[in-house]
Amino acid sequence: MKILVLNCGSSSLKYQFLNMETEQVLATGLVQRIGMDDAIFEYKVPGGKEVKEVNSILDHTTAIKRMLAALTSPEYGVISDPSEINAVGHRVVHGGEAFSGSVMVNDEVKQTLRALFDLAPLHNPPNLTGILAAEDAIPGKPQVAVFDTAFHATMPRTSFLYALPYAMYKRHKVRRYGFHGTSHRYVSERAAALIDKPADQLKLITCHLGNGSSVAAVVGGKSVDTSMGFTPLEGLIMGTRSGDLDPGAIFYIMAREELSMSEMNSMLNKHSGMRGVSGISGDMRQIEEEMAKGEPRATETFEMAEYRLRKYIGAYAAAMNGVDAIIFTGGIGENSNLLRGAVCEHLTYLGVELDEGINNTRSKQERLISKPTSKVQVWVIPTNEELVIARDTKELVEQLGK
Amino acid sequence: MSVRIWGIVGTGQMGRGIAELVASKGFEVVMVGRTPTELEHARQCLDKALQHQIDHWAITDAEKRVILARITFTTDLTKLVEADFVLHAMLAEIEEDKQLFRTLDQICQKDVILASNTSTLSITEMAAATYRSDRVIGCHFVTPYTKTRVVEVVRGLKTANETVAEVMALVQQLDRTGVEVYESTGYVTTRLIVPLINEACAVLMEGVASAEDIDTAMRLGYEMARGPLETADRIGLETVLVMAERLWREYGELKYRPSPILRKLVRAGNVGAESGEGFFKYDPDGHRSKSGGAVR
């Protein structure tokens, strides 16, 4: 079975095409600046041909058609006809309370997705646009939606409710949803397979650290808490997002700076986090570079981000009454030995013993970076959200056939 | 039909404000001005306005660059052949407007909607100058363009229902609420704000209260974002004067007769926030100066 995985942003489209018999990636790519005359189309066959073109691509349907043309190109394509695509899996950011797992897309699902626009105004509308465009460009193929929030649907009420008037939850569904679910799910499943302990008792803390970052507490394969909440703004210090702060500060700033709601929202999402504190960059690599040069603001920013992350790990160890393994993933989690080292250095009370040598060795592999004697294992597991989406799609399509 | 490129004729406060709004919502803009100097001035003003947004944390440097890159500046009206929707946004007399619509009708592709931002001139009259009167409509944005969330969508006599529906949808894409109105000088917003400004001028002239206090009373008393006199300064007193004169001419009612103080300020060149002084004083960034300057 061959499955196409799509991740649609408002002006971008990320795709991966997989052969699910072998779970091998046949082709990947990215379309940027959709809607413009100078849209960028990229296509790559792993270990093979790369294509990059600048062309007019005015909507997502055209972008998908362009991608299909590449996939079926006699010169560098990997299939001879679009009909060889068996199904399409879509990444959808917000599933609200309606979706606790992946679903086959039908009219009712699309209707519900529209109803969820208010909860994720930046992400869900382009996700639906992608679904409609794929239906248009590859008609008659099953489409599956895989939600970023779904893995956290198992959170108990004690972790997902906010201490607000209960009417806010009943009326507006204001609660914690959590994000990066597909990634937390993938790495926690991988860890369960790698760790020699019964999976149903395993207590894991998964740290997805990238442009946006979140931590999850996973017991027996189920998410019981996560640091992102109603929106992806809560929790850790991120590239440009503030993470946790006293809501009282927001009203004070709005009054003092005479800001509107949308300006305040933009400050917290785009001008804060590591970018805001350091004044240098929201990119951890650049922060680390400046830190190496002895720039004190970079050092302070790094330490703040590390401290916040460590607090969450401590909190989740307490929440689960113990932890068997800590897993790092995402761009920063997979590549920043400095951050992993700094976090683990202060977790000795949990019995964490880091193997400095392995931690400092760069690799793209899944790897145990704690010592054999460490009471808590520490892993680096590269995430693979596309594979999870493709697997879920395959499973639902197979059920359809039964 | 889906709109991707907006054509905007006019580089004044109106044209610039709407261009900034439209480009920030992801549309491309072709902005047509009369001279290169005028366009350069518009570009600088837009740059400044966006910088102001950055200072208010509303956008990032990268977003500013993207927004500016979406706007092209030209003196060549025929460039509007590329546009999917054309908005005329400058203060002019009806004869000039009719001439412009006649020209636009020849340049623009045949199903393109031609819209005017006027609040006081006749859409029907402009439409009559074209061969597409069903595709001509009024689309009245209210200052400050990047903040105000309403657009009056105005039917001329022959405007087609589909045209109205398309423009209502387009307005929604800008995160604005469309209010449907029938052609009538001043529609809702202008017809109601002009008498309020005029009456505020009368209160000022009679010495009942200072400009500052008139605005404070109305701001706090009726939860307005700004008082009537600052509102007038923000619209531009020249524009307010023209609006009042046109309402007066149309309806013949004294309540619309422009207040003498309005005329006096315009004659003195104190035309509001744009010029640095109107009823109040403003710094080059358009902020109210903290001390003094208010007309007494």
HADDOCK unambig.tbl for C-alpha pairs under 7 A between the chains (distance, minus, plus):
assign (segid A and resid 259 and name CA) (segid B and resid 56 and name CA) 6.92 0.50 0.50
assign (segid A and resid 262 and name CA) (segid B and resid 58 and name CA) 6.95 0.50 0.50
assign (segid A and resid 263 and name CA) (segid B and resid 56 and name CA) 6.49 0.50 0.50
assign (segid A and resid 263 and name CA) (segid B and resid 57 and name CA) 5.71 0.50 0.50
assign (segid A and resid 263 and name CA) (segid B and resid 58 and name CA) 4.34 0.50 0.50
assign (segid A and resid 266 and name CA) (segid B and resid 57 and name CA) 6.18 0.50 0.50
assign (segid A and resid 266 and name CA) (segid B and resid 58 and name CA) 5.35 0.50 0.50
assign (segid A and resid 266 and name CA) (segid B and resid 59 and name CA) 6.78 0.50 0.50
assign (segid A and resid 267 and name CA) (segid B and resid 57 and name CA) 5.03 0.50 0.50
assign (segid A and resid 267 and name CA) (segid B and resid 58 and name CA) 6.65 0.50 0.50
assign (segid A and resid 271 and name CA) (segid B and resid 57 and name CA) 6.81 0.50 0.50
